[in-house]
């Protein structure tokens, strides 16, 4: 038993040495960004406190982040929202949109249906009763402006419905 234990320790130690040393025959390569090489690095987003304004500017980046996660608007007033994709990636790889949902909408169920709605820019056709407003799907450098009105006071959720983005790209629209 002592021999088996020692053999196991030696095997573990050798494995650790092999993996920590690496393969000396492999050469490391360095990628130098050029004008054609998309960069993914982005500054971390630090949201500021929401102030009452019916003109909203929202940005999405290549790191799956909105630059703001809360907005306050006046009930019954026209809201103008501009979404800008500040990244460089194409909308097929890192598309962003803004989808304002009605209260009580199940985010998981909605997101699951949205993943299957590629032909409609990830806006599920059967869920129009859950959506108050949405932008088109944007790729890097694109923007879209929409106008809408929310009549009732309350807190409404907004998301990016591109597959997998809802976990990080969501926020609240507070209607006062």
N, C-alpha and C positions, 0 to 999 in steps of 0.2 A: 504494500500500500504506500509506503514511504517512497519507493522508486517511482510509482505512478504519479504521485503528487509532485516529486521533483521534475519528472519529465514534463508534466503539464506546465510548471513554472518556467522551465527552459523554453518550451514552445511559445508561451506567451511573451517572454522576454525577447525572443528572436523575432517574433511577429512585430513587436513594437519597434525594434531596431530597424527592420526592413522598411516599415511604413514611414518612420520618421526620417530616414535618410533619403528616400525618393530614388528615382532612377536617374543615374548620372548620364545616361545616353540620351535622355530627352533634353531638348533645348527649350528654354522659355522664349515665348514670342511676346512682343510688345506691339499693341495696336496704337497707332498714332492717329487721333481723330483728324479727318479732313472735312471739307465742305460736304462730301457725300456720306460721311459716317454719322448716323444719328447718335446723339448723346442722350442718355437716359437720366443723368444726374439732375436733380432739382433741389432747390432750397426747401427745407422743411416748412410746412405751412403752420403759421401761428395765427389762428382766427382772432379777430377783434370783436368786441361787444357789438351786438346788433343795435342799430339806431333806426328809428322810424323813417322810412323813405320808400316811395313807390317806384323808384328807379333803381334797379338792381343790376350790378355787374358781378358776374360769377366767372371764375376761371377753373379749368381742370387741367392737370398736367400729366406728364408721362409716368409719374409715380403713383397714379390712381388716387389723386387728392383734389378736393375742391379747396379753393383758397378761403372760403367762408362756410360755416356750418349753421349759421342762424341769420335770419333777416326778419325785420318787423315792417309790416305794411298796414295801411289804413283799410278797414273793411269797406267794401262797396266802391272803392276807388280803382281806377285803371292802374294796373301794374305793368311796367315795362322791364323785361328781364333780358339782358344780353349775356349769353354764355360764350366764352372764348376758350378754345383749346390751345393752351400755351406751349404744348409739347411739339415734337417733331414727327411722332409716329403716325402712320396711316390709320384711318378709322377701322380698317379690318383687323388691326392688331391691338389698337388702344383707343377705340372710339369712346366718345363721351356725349352724354345728353343730360338734360334736366327734365325730370318727370315729377310733377306735383301730384300727390295722391290725396284722395279723400280720406277723412278720418275713418279709422276702423279697417283700413285695407291691410290685409295680411302680407307683410313684406316678403316672407319666404315663399308663399304661394304665388305672389305676383312675379317675383324674380324668377321662379322656376318657369312660369309661362313665358316670361320675356326672353329667356334663353332660347326658346324654341321659335321666336319670332324674328329670325334673321332677315327674312324677306321684307319685313316692315320696320327695319331699323331698331329691332328689339323692343318695339311697342306692341304688346299682344292685342290683337284685334278684338278678342272676346272680353277684354278688360276695360273697355272705354268708359264704363260706368264708374270705375275706380280712379280715373284720371281727370284732374281738373285742367291741366295744361302740360305741354311738353315741347321741347325743341327738337330739331332734327339731330341726327347722329353726326358728330363732327370728328374730323381728323386733325392732326397737328396744323396749327396756323389758321384754322377756320373759326368762324363765329356765326351765331344765329341770334336774332332778336325776336322775341314774341311779346304779345300783350295779352293780358287776361285780367279778370276781376274775381275776387273772392268775397262773396257777400257776407258770410257769417264769420263772426269772431271765433277764434280758436287757434290751435296749433296744428299745423299740417306738415307732413313729412315730404321731403323731396329726396330723390335718389338719381343715380346714374344707372340705367337699366342694362348696360352692356354686360355680358356674362361675367360674373364674379366681382363686379365693381361695387355692388350694393354694400358689401361688407365694410368698405372704406369710404365710399363716396355717397354720403347721405347727410341730411341736415333737417332743420326745422324752419318753416315759414310761420311766423307768429302774426296773426291777424288781429289788430286791435280796433 
